[in-house]
Amino acid sequence: MLNRRHLMGSIAGMTAVTAFAGAEKLPSKTSDIWGSDADAPNAKVVRGYPNVLDFGNGLKIPFDKRAFLALWEGPNFWLTYGFGRGRSTDQANEQAVKGAAGTMQVMLLTLAFEPDRLICEDGGWRLKDQNLANYVRGYLELPGRPFAPIADTKYGFGNLEGAAPSMMLQPSTPAGPGGGGGWSQPYVPLDSTGPNRISAFTNYILRKKDVDLAYVRDHAQLLPR
């Protein structure tokens, strides 16, 4: 039976594509974003408990739930992961995409405006105090989209347990015409575990030359505390 480390190792390469219903085509590999740029992220797998993706320059991402609640910083890029679980592949994929995009958004906001709330370990920025109130909430327009998700059903195993935290971050969007009277919550509880649940994973990479912290401060729309 496929275990979590093997699945996440496959996902890390992002070489397979899973259909994402109702959305424009998502990138499936790093070259879709970087093109032929020699400075594109490149990692090697270091075997251990857990396995680790080593990007060099001090960036080491563990193949466990810690990967999902951090903003990973390379020399020229930002990276987040998203996890989703649902009764269908489309539902799980949608949650994974929202998780990756939401984590990227609120972590960049928090790093830009309240860096003292964060700690950096092995290249990953995460809250010192894991309390949702410590994230800086708001809206930030970001380029690109997360990668096309991969569902565990692709590997013949549709009920992967314990692979992510109990909740993931969700993008905040301001109210517009017909859009309601406020901002969305910056997180979404995961669907409950149980038989026949499908899990999906994805990641989101931004180049620092497209989005740096000065960009975040100039373009953010913050939600008052």
C-alpha positions as CSV (number, residue, x, y, z in Angstrom):
1,M,0.0,0.0,0.0
2,L,1.2,3.4,-0.9
3,N,2.4,5.3,2.2
4,R,2.4,9.1,2.8
5,R,6.1,9.6,2.1
6,H,5.9,7.8,-1.3
7,L,2.9,9.8,-2.3
8,M,4.4,13.2,-1.3
9,G,7.6,12.3,-3.0
10,S,5.7,11.8,-6.2
11,I,3.8,15.1,-5.7
12,A,7.1,17.0,-5.1
13,G,8.2,16.4,-8.7
14,M,4.9,17.7,-10.0
15,T,5.2,15.8,-13.2
16,A,1.6,14.4,-13.4
17,V,-1.6,16.3,-14.0
18,T,-5.0,15.8,-12.5
19,A,-8.0,17.5,-14.0
20,F,-9.3,20.4,-12.0
21,A,-13.0,20.8,-12.8
22,G,-14.3,24.3,-13.4
23,A,-10.9,26.0,-13.6
24,E,-8.5,27.2,-16.2
25,K,-5.7,24.9,-17.0
26,L,-3.1,24.9,-14.2
27,P,0.6,24.4,-14.6
28,S,1.9,20.9,-14.1
29,K,5.7,21.4,-13.7
30,T,8.2,24.1,-12.7
31,S,9.2,24.8,-16.3
32,D,5.6,26.0,-17.0
33,I,6.5,28.9,-14.7
34,W,10.3,29.3,-15.2
35,G,10.6,28.3,-18.8
36,S,14.3,27.6,-19.6
37,D,15.6,29.7,-16.7
38,A,18.6,28.0,-15.2
39,D,17.7,29.4,-11.8
40,A,14.5,27.4,-11.4
41,P,14.1,25.6,-8.1
42,N,15.7,22.2,-8.1
43,A,15.7,19.8,-5.1
44,K,17.1,16.4,-4.2
45,V,15.4,13.9,-2.0
46,V,17.2,13.1,1.3
47,R,16.0,9.8,2.6
48,G,15.1,9.7,6.3
49,Y,12.2,9.9,8.8
50,P,10.7,11.9,7.3
51,N,12.2,12.2,3.8
52,V,13.3,15.8,3.0
53,L,13.4,17.9,-0.1
54,D,16.7,19.8,-0.1
55,F,16.8,22.8,-2.4
56,G,20.1,24.0,-1.1
57,N,20.8,27.4,0.4
58,G,19.4,26.1,3.7
59,L,15.9,25.3,2.3
60,K,14.8,21.8,3.5
61,I,11.2,20.8,3.3
62,P,10.1,17.7,5.3
63,F,7.6,15.2,3.7
64,D,5.1,15.6,6.6
65,K,2.4,18.0,7.8
66,R,4.9,20.7,8.6
67,A,5.2,21.4,4.9
68,F,1.6,22.7,4.7
69,L,1.7,25.5,7.3
70,A,4.8,27.3,6.2
71,L,5.9,29.8,3.6
72,W,9.1,28.3,2.1
73,E,11.7,30.7,1.0
74,G,14.4,30.0,-1.6
75,P,17.0,32.5,-2.9
76,N,14.7,33.5,-5.7
77,F,11.3,32.0,-5.0
78,W,8.4,31.5,-2.5
79,L,6.8,28.1,-2.2
80,T,3.6,26.8,-0.4
81,Y,1.8,23.5,-0.3
82,G,-1.9,22.8,-0.2
83,F,-3.9,19.8,0.9
84,G,-7.5,18.9,0.3
85,R,-9.9,16.1,1.2
86,G,-13.3,15.4,-0.1
87,R,-15.9,12.8,-1.3
88,S,-14.8,13.4,-4.9
89,T,-11.5,14.1,-6.7
90,D,-12.8,17.5,-7.9
91,Q,-13.7,18.4,-4.3
92,A,-10.4,17.4,-2.9
93,N,-8.5,19.1,-5.8
94,E,-10.4,22.4,-5.2
95,Q,-9.5,22.4,-1.5
96,A,-5.9,21.7,-2.3
97,V,-5.7,24.6,-4.7
98,K,-7.4,26.9,-2.2
99,G,-5.0,25.7,0.5
100,A,-1.9,26.5,-1.5
101,A,-3.1,29.9,-2.6
102,G,-4.4,30.8,0.8
103,T,-1.3,29.8,2.6
104,M,0.8,31.8,0.1
105,Q,-1.4,34.9,0.5
106,V,-1.7,35.1,4.3
107,M,1.9,34.0,5.0
108,L,3.3,36.7,2.6
109,L,1.0,39.3,4.3
110,T,2.2,38.2,7.8
111,L,5.8,38.2,6.8
112,A,5.6,41.6,5.2
113,F,3.6,43.3,8.0
114,E,4.2,41.3,11.2
115,P,7.4,39.4,10.8
116,D,7.9,39.2,14.6
117,R,5.1,36.7,14.8
118,L,7.0,34.3,12.6
119,I,10.0,32.0,13.0
120,C,12.1,30.6,10.2
121,E,13.4,27.1,10.4
122,D,15.1,25.3,7.5
123,G,13.9,28.0,5.1
124,G,10.3,27.8,6.2
125,W,8.4,30.7,7.8
126,R,5.7,29.7,10.3
127,L,3.9,31.2,13.2
128,K,5.7,31.1,16.6
129,D,2.3,30.7,18.2
130,Q,0.0,28.6,16.1
131,N,-3.1,30.7,16.6
132,L,-5.2,31.7,13.6
133,A,-5.6,35.2,15.0
134,N,-1.8,35.7,14.5
135,Y,-2.1,35.6,10.7
136,V,-2.4,39.0,9.0
137,R,-5.7,38.9,7.1
138,G,-6.4,40.7,3.9
139,Y,-6.3,40.5,0.2
140,L,-3.3,40.3,-2.1
141,E,-3.4,39.9,-5.9
142,L,-0.8,37.3,-6.9
143,P,0.3,36.2,-10.3
144,G,-0.1,32.7,-11.5
145,R,-1.9,29.7,-10.1
146,P,-1.0,26.7,-8.0
147,F,0.1,23.6,-9.8
148,A,-2.5,21.1,-11.0
149,P,-3.3,18.9,-7.9
150,I,-2.6,15.2,-7.7
151,A,-5.2,13.0,-5.9
152,D,-4.2,9.9,-4.1
153,T,-6.7,8.0,-6.2
154,K,-4.3,8.3,-9.0
155,Y,-2.1,5.8,-7.1
156,G,-4.9,3.5,-6.1
157,F,-5.2,4.7,-2.6
158,G,-8.2,6.9,-1.8
159,N,-8.1,7.5,1.9
160,L,-4.8,8.9,3.0
161,E,-4.9,9.7,6.7
162,G,-2.9,12.1,8.8
163,A,-1.1,13.9,5.9
164,A,-2.1,17.4,6.7
165,P,-3.1,19.7,9.6
166,S,-6.7,19.9,10.8
167,M,-7.3,23.0,8.8
168,M,-5.8,24.8,5.9
169,L,-5.7,28.5,4.9
170,Q,-8.1,29.8,2.2
171,P,-7.6,32.8,0.0
172,S,-9.3,36.0,1.2
173,T,-11.3,37.9,-1.4
174,P,-12.9,41.3,-1.0
175,A,-16.6,41.7,-1.5
176,G,-17.5,43.0,-5.0
177,P,-20.7,43.4,-7.0
178,G,-22.9,40.6,-5.8
179,G,-20.1,39.3,-3.7
180,G,-21.6,39.6,-0.3
181,G,-20.8,42.0,2.5
182,G,-17.3,41.2,3.7
183,W,-14.2,39.2,3.4
184,S,-13.9,35.5,3.3
185,Q,-12.3,33.7,6.2
186,P,-8.5,33.0,5.8
187,Y,-8.9,29.3,6.5
188,V,-11.2,26.4,5.8
189,P,-11.7,23.3,8.0
190,L,-10.9,20.1,6.1
191,D,-13.7,17.7,5.4
192,S,-13.9,15.0,8.1
193,T,-12.0,11.9,7.6
194,G,-13.8,8.6,6.9
195,P,-14.2,5.8,4.4
196,N,-13.9,6.6,0.7
197,R,-12.4,10.1,1.3
198,I,-10.0,11.3,-1.4
199,S,-6.9,13.4,-0.6
200,A,-5.2,15.7,-3.0
201,F,-2.0,17.8,-2.9
202,T,-0.5,20.7,-4.8
203,N,2.0,23.5,-4.5
204,Y,2.4,27.1,-5.5
205,I,5.6,28.8,-6.6
206,L,6.1,32.5,-7.0
207,R,9.3,34.1,-8.3
208,K,10.7,36.9,-6.1
209,K,11.3,39.0,-9.1
210,D,7.5,39.0,-9.6
211,V,6.5,39.3,-5.9
212,D,8.8,40.6,-3.2
213,L,7.9,42.0,0.2
214,A,7.9,45.5,-1.2
215,Y,5.2,44.4,-3.7
216,V,3.2,42.9,-0.9
217,R,3.3,46.1,1.2
218,D,2.3,48.2,-1.9
219,H,-0.5,46.0,-3.1
220,A,-2.1,44.5,0.1
221,Q,-5.6,45.4,1.2
222,L,-5.6,44.6,4.9
223,L,-8.5,43.6,7.0
224,P,-8.7,45.6,10.2
225,R,-8.1,43.6,13.4
